[in-house]
Amino acid sequence: MSNKPSNTAAAVELQASDLPAHCPNPAMPLWSSHPRVYLDLSHGDSATCSYCGTVYKLAAGTVLKAH
């Protein structure tokens, strides 16, 4: 059994317009807030918040454009 926080809810799916990705996201209730963390999705199609364990993933077909 792992001591890591687990989030049994489905992953939060992001579109290119949602980037840069951050947690907590606007849909989360204020009482469950934690410091804002920006998530790096450039090295894969998903990232996990180190505070709450929420998983964020890019929607199928989403293309990241280089700056």
Sequence and secondary structure as in RCSB ss.txt:
>XXXX:A:sequence
MSNKPSNTAAAVELQASDLPAHCPNPAMPLWSSHPRVYLDLSHGDSATCSYCGTVYKLAAGTVLKAH
>XXXX:A:secstr
   S    S  EEE GGG SEEES TTS GGG    EEE  TTSSEEE TTT  EEEE TT      
